[in-house]
Amino acid sequence: MSMSHLYGTDGEDGVEMENFEVSDWDLQNEFNPHLISGNRIPSQVVFWCSSRDYSAPVNFISAGLKKSAAEDMSDEDSDEDEKPIKQEEIPKEFVPKKLKTGGNFKPSQKGFVGGTKSFVDFGSWERHTKGIGQKLLQKMGYVPGRGLGKNAQGIINPIEAKQRKGKGAVGAYGSERTSQSLQDFPVVDSEEEAEEEFQKELSQWRKDPNGGKKKPKYSYKTVEELKAKGRISKQLSAPQKELSQVKVIDMTGREQKVYYSYSQISHKHNIPDDNPQQPLGKDSKPQGFALPELEHNLQLLIDITEQEIIQNDRQLQYERDMVVNLSHEIQKMSEVLSHEATAISNLSKVLEMVEECERRMQPGCENPLTLDECAKIFETLQDKYYEEYRMSDRVDLAVAIVYPLMKDYFKNWDPLKDCSYGTEIIAKWKSLLENDHLLSHGGQDLSTDAFHRLMWEIWMPYVRNIVAQWQPRNCGSMVDFLDSWVNVVPVWILENILDQLIFPKLQKEVESWNPLTDTVPIHSWIHPWLPLMQARLEPLYSPIRNKLANALQKWHPSDSSAKLILQPWKDVFTPGSWEAFMVKNIVPKLGMCLNELIINPHQQHMDAFYWVVDWEGMISVSSLVGLLEKHFFPKWLQVLCSWLSNSPNYEEITKWYLGWKSMFSDQVLAHPSIKDKFNEALDIMNRAVSSSVGGYMQPGARENIAYLTHTERRKDFQYEAMQECREAENMAQRGIGMAASSVPMNFKDLIQTKAEEHNIVFMPVIGKRHEGKQLYTFGRIVIYIDRGVVFVQGEKTWVPTSLQSLIDMAK
């Protein structure tokens, strides 16, 4: 097969040579991709190597041109394809559409929207190599059958090519997208939207079919719209003072402009236009009527008018708000004026009353002011002008008016002779001058309470003078005086009198007291102070006991004056201190007296026994029983045994036994040790009559002794049973009484009942209060009751406690 039609031939030698000159045929078919140029070798031409001599030059033989079925059809219709195509004949499905490159594709997707195809033979050429490419891809994370990239977003199928039918430009024959492209990159708009957009763009180049001009569009704004716009802009963008003084350089125009606030920028007026002017082209015609300066001025006038409307609306709203505000202010001011007028009227009346008091207090006045009249004036001030009275400085007013009258009232007063003088008038002034707030807090600030200052500066000097002249042994008048004033005088002033004036006098008098020489008992001038002073007298008890103990060193039980001196102190001293005093100073003397007692059935002297038994209420039962066991019953039983051993008369022994037993009280006889001693005596008598020793036995003696033993033991049994019944009845009555009185009984009554059950002294402390609550003594403990809770005085504060804990502390 000759290739002269491809390369040409040399005319002389017939050697085939390629001609590189451009011919007319080349120019005509330059843009036809389907025609084969005489100077080019198509890519579809296959060459075969025909030489087997590997050292010789390589010769190639053309195997021809392979055409597809589409190319055969295009060759048949080549004449039709070369015809020009008009724009109107292009089908709408071939119009280019926008590609969707980011809407349905996400980095996290493993493939494309349209799906992927797996090719089994993809990369099969690597089986003829070592497969280094596949290994490198797998090391870097590639998974066979998936796309490349971090998120496998690469394509898997090779890019498909689509052959254009004719020789026209791109898109001349419709859409050239393949099915793979449509799947991977779908279009955004639908066909209807594309059609509308196409028709819209196409109609822009057509003339108006009516041939007339477009009517101008007008926009109207009502006054209400402008007002609403102004209110919204005022709420959303309120100008700030900091931004109003900022220098602004405007470089948006042709020339640089300088503004001194952001508000000046808003004065720039742009010309809004629905159809802005387009730059004139070559074929466009200039407008016949264009006045930009006039349009700008008109727009400027419109903007100025709008701003004036908005500003006037704001000013009108401001004035309306101001009217409402001023109306409220007028109402408030009228109320204040009426209140001030009332206050001025009241103050003027108060001032007139005060001036009247001052005028009547001047020396030489015909109608001088008395203390009772001054109290009535202050009562009027408190009742009718309460607010002005409370707001005024009562301390200065009282100092100026009341103090001189009070001094004149008490100038001739002797508290010990007339102890209740002035109590009523002072009680009235207490209600007028005392500061309620200060009283509730228990304060003693003289600068803020007129009554306390009055009592301290006017009343207290008289008390100091009279106490300095008072003799402690004449306590009755002083005690009566303080009792009559205890509810009038402030608590802290009463405490000052008792601690600083009364107690030092009593202490000094106790030190000078001698129980051996003084004829007046000490309890007669100490005990009357117990209701007022209570625990304040505790430091006096120790020196009193010491002096009494010294006086009892040479005392004999036959002297009954000791009992008269000591008996009033039994309930004053604490039980422990009293028992210790008795054991140390009285019991040994009584034991010596019993040792001196001689028991003689035929001639018995009972004086020593009576001296001892007379102290039964003073010393404890256990101490008395101990004395009897140690100093009496051994001698008494010894005498009984010696009498029984000498053929006695058993009737006389019986009378003697019953006589001694009747000398003891029931409380002593109920003691187990005393019972044992008398039972021992009965056993001795029974053994004596039951034994045959002695020969002669008095007729009926054995029966009499047996009867006596039976009778005495039955009495003991009956006495024990009676005691048990009494205790049961007392408990039952106490339980019934508590149950009956449980409804109306308050907490104070319950504490009093418990105190009586445990023999504890419970009484109020006169003249002492804490936060308005009455103080009580429960034994030696100071308490007060508030809302059903007992508060005990601690070191620094009051501590709430239970009733059982209170009883344990008191014991």
Secondary structure, DSSP 4 states (H G I P E B T S, - for coil): ---HHHH-B-TTT--B-------HHHHHTTT-TTSPPTT---TT--EEE----TTSPP-EEE------HHHHHHHHTHHHHTS---GGGS-GGGS---B-SSSS--TT-SS-TT-----TTTTGGGGGS--HHHHHHHHTT--TTS-SSTTS-S-SSPPP----SSS--TTTTS----HHHHHHS-BSS-HHHHHHHHHHHHHTTSPPTT--PPPPP-----HHHHHHHHHHHHHH-PPPTTGGG--EEE-SSSS-EEESSHHHHTT------SSPPPPP-SSPPPPS---HHHHHHHHHHHHHHHHHHHHHHHHHHHHHHHHHHHHHHHHHHHHHHHHHHHHHHHHHHHHHHHHHHHHHTSTT-SSPPPHHHHHHHHHHHHHHSHHHHHHS-HHHHHHHHHHHHHHHHSTT--TTTSTTTTHHHHHHHHHHH--HHHHHTT---TTT-HHHHHIIIIIHHHHHHHHHH--TT-HHHHHHHHHHHTTTS-HHHHHHIIIIIIHHHHHHHHHT--TTT-SS-THHHHGGGHHHHGGGGHHHHHHHHHHHHHHTTT--TT-THHHHHHGGGTTTS-HHHHHHHHHHHTHHHHHHHHHT----SSS---HHHHHHHTTTTTS-HHHHHHHHHHHTHHHHHHHHHHHHTT---HHHHHHHHHHHHHTS-HHHHTSHHHHHHHHHHHHHHHHHHHS-TTS---TTHHHHHHHHHHHHHHHHHHHHHHHHHHHHHHHHHHHHHHHHTTTT--HHHHHHHHHHHTT--EEEEEEEEETTEEEEEETTEEEEEETTEEEEE-SSSEEEE-HHHHHHHH-
